[in-house]
Amino acid sequence: MSRFSDALERLSATIEARKGADPKSSYTALLLSQGVERTAKKFGEEAVEVVISAVQGDKDGLAGESADLIYHFLVLLAGSGVSLEDIAAQLERREGTSGLEEKAARES
């Protein structure tokens, strides 16, 4: 396992553990209690910050904003009932298929 995948697994487990926790004690629990719409909005805000850092060529900012984006993405998935395993299955299904072919198949 890579350092990144290990960190992703730990973060995902922490988010799952915070489901149902007191929103006053955990930002993750607070986000989850506010529903998918609020979490999706936060994810979108973080995505914009990632884009800005990338366009500005700010490598440290991009790394930090990417960490925020991934965190909010995992919270969004948890709140939506989608697991990392679900995503892995989709990625594996697409493996070996040209991105152009895969995109064209979705459009038809």
KANORMO-V774227 format. One record per backbone hydrogen bond with DSSP energy under -1.0 kcal/mol. NH is the residue of the N-H (numbers start at 1). CO is the residue of the C=O. If there is no record, write none. Layout:
nh:NH co:CO
nh:NH co:CO
This chain:
nh:6 co:2
nh:7 co:3
nh:8 co:4
nh:9 co:5
nh:10 co:6
nh:11 co:7
nh:12 co:8
nh:13 co:9
nh:14 co:10
nh:15 co:11
nh:16 co:12
nh:17 co:13
nh:18 co:14
nh:19 co:16
nh:21 co:18
nh:25 co:22
nh:30 co:26
nh:31 co:27
nh:32 co:28
nh:33 co:29
nh:34 co:30
nh:39 co:35
nh:40 co:36
nh:41 co:37
nh:42 co:38
nh:43 co:39
nh:44 co:40
nh:45 co:41
nh:46 co:42
nh:47 co:43
nh:48 co:44
nh:49 co:45
nh:50 co:46
nh:51 co:47
nh:52 co:48
nh:53 co:49
nh:54 co:50
nh:55 co:51
nh:56 co:52
nh:57 co:54
nh:58 co:53
nh:59 co:57
nh:62 co:58
nh:63 co:59
nh:64 co:60
nh:65 co:61
nh:66 co:62
nh:67 co:63
nh:68 co:64
nh:69 co:65
nh:70 co:66
nh:71 co:67
nh:72 co:68
nh:73 co:69
nh:74 co:70
nh:75 co:71
nh:76 co:72
nh:77 co:73
nh:78 co:74
nh:79 co:75
nh:80 co:76
nh:82 co:77
nh:87 co:83
nh:88 co:84
nh:89 co:85
nh:90 co:86
nh:91 co:87
nh:92 co:88
nh:93 co:89
nh:94 co:90
nh:97 co:94
nh:102 co:98
nh:103 co:99
nh:104 co:100
nh:105 co:101
nh:106 co:102
nh:107 co:103
nh:108 co:104
